[in-house]
Amino acid sequence: MRPRSSIAANQPFCGTPRAEASRESLERIIGARDVVCREVNRDSFGQMMGECFVGRTNVGVEQIRAGHAFGWPSYLRQNAQLAVAYTAAEAEAKAPRRGLWQ
C-alpha cells in the first residue's frame, strides 16, 4: 500500500490537470533518497495517512510550497502544528500563483 505524502496534503490524481507537474515536483523533492513515512491515521477508504520525510524535509509541505498540492482542512484539524506549516506553505504558493494556483 502506498501512503499519501502527508496527512493533509492532497495532490492531483493521475490524468487530471497538473498531475504530471505534481509528479515531477515530487520526483525532484525525493530524488534517489530514502523516504520515511510515519502512519498517523487511515482515511475512510482504509488508505494510510501519514507524514513522509526525505531527511528532515516534510514532503507534503514542500509539495504545497511548490504549488503542487493543497491542504485538506478536515485533516489539518487533527494536527495544529502541521496546519500552521501547511497554511504558511500554501500562502507561499498562492502569492506568486504557483502550480495549482495559476
N, C-alpha and C positions, 0 to 999 in steps of 0.2 A: 504494500500500500504506500503510495507517495503522499507525503504530508503537504498541506498547504504551506506557503512560505512563512506564514505567521498567523497568529490567532485572529487578526483583524484586517489583514491586507487582502484585498480582492483584486485579481488581475484578469485581463480579458481572456475569455475562453478561446481555444483554437478555432480558427476560421472566422473569428469576429474582427471588426476593425481594430487595428493597433495591436493585435495579438502577436504578430511577428516582431514588432518593435519591442514589446514587453519581453518576449523570449530572448531576443538578442541582448537586451539590457541585463537580464538575469544571467546569461552566459558571461557577460563582462564582469559582473559582480563576483560570480563564483570562480570563473576560470577553471583551472585544473586542481583547485584546492579542495580540501575536505570540508564538507558541510555537516554541522552538528545540529540536530533538531531535538527539542525538548517538548514532549507532548504536554499540552495544557488541558485539553478537553476534546470532545468529539462533537461534530455538528449533527444536525438532525438526520443526515444520511449515513452516519456512522464513520465519517471520514475524520482522520486525525487532525486536530487543530493544534498547532504548536508554534514556538518561536524557533527560527532557524538562523544559524550564525556561520559565518566564514571567519574564523579567528574571533575577534571581538566585534565584528561588523554584523549588525542585525539586517538580514537580507530584506525583510519586509519594509523596514524603514528606508533602506536605500532605494528599493523599487518605487516607493511612494515619492521620495525626494526627486527621483528622476522623472516622475510623472507617468510611470508605467503601472501604477496600482493606486488604489484608494482605500481609505479606512472604512470598515463596516461599523457603524455606530452601535449596533446591538452587541457586537463582540467587544468593542472598546470599553463598554460599561463594565466589563469583567475585570479590567486592569487599568487603574487610573494612571500609573506611571507610563504604560505603553500608550495610553490615549494622548498624553502630553507629547510624547515623541512623534506619534503618527500625525497629530494635528499640526505640529510645527513643520514636519516634513511635507505635508500636503500644502501648507501655506507657501513653502518654498517653491513648490512645483506650480502652484496656481498663479503666483505673481507674474512670472515670465511666460505663462501659458505653455508649459512643457507637456509633452506627451498627450495624455488623455484630456488635458485642459486647453488644448488648442481651439 
